[in-house]
Amino acid sequence: MPRQVKGTLVIEGQEIQISNPDKPLWPEVGITKAMYLQKLAALSPFLLRYCRNRLLTTIRYPHGAGDESFYQKNAPEPTPDFVQTAVHENIRYVLLNGLPELLWLGNLAALEFHPSLHYAGSPLPCEWMIDLDPSLPEEPRIMEAASIVGDTLRSLGIESVPKTSGATGVQIIVTIPEGVTFDELRSVGLFVGQYVTEKHPKLFTIERLKKHRGDKIYFDYLQHYSGRTLAAPYTPRARPLATVSTPLTWEEVKSNVSPTDFHLLNIEERLKEKGDLLQMLPPQPVQDIIRHLKTGTGRGSKRKG
């Protein structure tokens, strides 16, 4: 456990200077910086699992959620000696590999953690993510859409785990075996996206331009690229209620839970009860679909099902 010495946290032998511990970071729910650091420490066994050795982008809110913010890709200066970094396309990214690094960033008011979809130095994805992005500020159909995608994947022999983005969207996550490429996963994503869009044309769209989507939910398979990011599982979000991007059960999805149900004030209790739902999912046989698509039989096979 971290211990505090005269404004300094000592974590795993590393000293981190803490500034303005009483600063409100989520004023609507009364979360100060000191409280936030405590919550990050509790989340760390889960959050770090999906950030280690990945290129990290944070979103920093120097005056708290709801105020001005900026994306931080380059490692903040001065960078402590215990923080490892990796250079990708001339950007020196932080590798969020441990609790000292996490709390150092938390003290800098990094309220959101967005890792790359691949490990530093690797061209291959760590998992497959489908991003369901509402076009409306509030979308009561988002869980219905997630359920349809989950059922479609299951009909293809693929189990998945849904998670709230912590904002308005939902991501569907599929664990994959080593060796699958981004290009292959995008081809499967396009196949599934076209299928659900044809079956539910009033609900889904694969239209890239937001101005052409109307009120439909965007099935984003193109986000899955080297260098791009999505909100990490268990990252807090700079939303008024301090929501957390939270993996769900399919039963919860079918009961139409709200993304605002999961936040920094209750996430510890949930994790004690359910554990990490993502870690429980073994690698899925996505190669079978990829092979069908490459031989030109995938689309016909699906329509027969």
FENSULWO-V285254 format. One record per pair of residues at least 24 apart in sequence whose ideal C-beta (glycine too) atoms are under 7 Angstrom apart, sorted by the first residue. I is the first residue (numbers start at 0). J is the second residue. D is the distance in whole Angstrom. If there is no record, write none. Layout:
i: {I/I}
j: {J/J}
d: {D/D}
This chain:
i: {1/1/8/10/10/10/11/11/11/13/13/15/15/15/15/17/18/22/23/24/24/24/24/25/25/25/26/27/27/28/28/28/30/30/35/36/36/36/38/39/39/39/40/40/41/42/42/43/43/45/45/45/46/46/46/46/47/47/47/49/49/49/50/50/50/50/51/51/52/52/52/52/53/53/53/53/54/54/54/54/54/54/55/55/55/55/55/55/56/56/57/57/57/57/58/58/58/59/59/59/60/60/60/61/64/64/64/64/65/68/71/75/79/85/85/87/87/88/94/110/110/111/111/111/111/111/112/112/113/113/113/113/114/114/115/115/116/116/116/117/122/123/124/124/124/124/124/126/126/126/126/127/127/127/127/127/128/128/128/128/129/129/129/129/129/130/130/130/130/130/131/131/131/131/132/132/132/132/133/133/133/134/134/134/134/134/134/134/135/138/138/140/140/141/141/141/141/142/142/142/144/144/144/145/145/145/146/146/147/147/148/149/149/151/151/151/152/154/155/156/156/157/157/158/158/160/160/160/160/161/161/161/162/162/162/162/162/163/163/163/163/163/164/164/164/165/165/165/165/165/165/165/165/166/166/166/167/170/172/173/173/174/174/174/174/175/175/175/176/179/179/181/181/181/183/184/185/185/185/186/186/187/187/187/187/188/188/189/190/190/190/192/192/194/232/235/246/246/248}
j: {40/102/102/98/99/102/97/98/99/81/99/99/102/103/106/106/106/63/63/63/64/108/110/63/64/241/63/239/240/240/241/264/241/263/105/102/105/106/263/101/102/105/98/102/267/233/266/98/101/233/270/275/112/231/233/234/95/97/101/114/231/232/95/112/114/231/95/96/94/96/118/119/114/115/118/119/85/87/92/114/115/119/92/93/94/95/112/114/113/228/104/109/111/112/110/111/237/107/108/109/108/110/237/108/110/237/238/239/239/237/109/107/103/119/120/119/226/226/119/235/237/230/234/235/236/237/231/234/228/229/230/231/228/231/226/228/223/227/229/225/225/180/175/179/181/184/223/172/173/174/175/173/175/184/223/285/170/172/223/229/170/171/188/218/220/168/170/219/222/229/168/169/216/218/168/216/217/219/167/168/216/209/212/213/214/215/216/217/214/167/216/202/216/167/168/169/216/252/255/256/202/203/216/169/171/252/252/253/195/199/195/249/252/191/194/195/191/304/288/284/287/283/285/280/283/246/276/277/280/247/249/252/232/244/245/246/247/244/245/247/258/261/230/244/258/230/234/236/238/242/243/244/258/236/238/258/258/229/277/283/285/280/281/282/283/282/283/285/282/285/286/223/224/225/289/223/220/221/223/289/292/285/288/289/292/220/223/220/292/297/298/218/220/301/277/263/276/277/276}
d: {6/7/6/5/5/6/7/6/6/5/4/6/6/5/6/5/6/7/5/5/6/7/7/7/5/4/6/5/7/6/5/6/6/6/6/6/5/7/5/6/6/5/6/7/5/5/7/5/6/4/6/5/7/6/4/6/7/7/7/6/5/5/4/6/5/6/7/5/6/7/5/6/4/5/6/7/6/5/4/7/4/6/6/5/7/5/7/5/4/5/6/4/6/6/6/4/6/6/5/5/5/5/5/5/6/4/7/7/7/7/7/6/6/4/7/7/7/7/6/6/4/7/6/7/6/6/5/4/4/7/6/7/6/5/6/6/6/6/7/6/6/6/7/7/5/6/7/6/6/5/6/4/5/5/7/7/5/5/6/6/7/4/6/7/6/6/5/4/5/6/6/5/6/6/5/7/4/5/5/6/5/7/4/7/6/6/7/6/6/6/7/6/7/7/7/6/7/5/5/7/6/7/5/4/6/5/5/6/6/6/6/6/7/6/6/6/7/6/6/6/6/5/6/6/6/5/5/5/5/5/7/5/6/6/6/4/6/6/5/7/4/6/5/6/7/6/7/3/7/4/6/4/6/6/6/7/7/6/6/5/7/5/7/5/6/6/6/6/4/6/7/6/6/6/5/5/6/7/6/7/6/6/5/6/7/3/6/6/6/6/7/4/5/6/6/6/4/5/7}
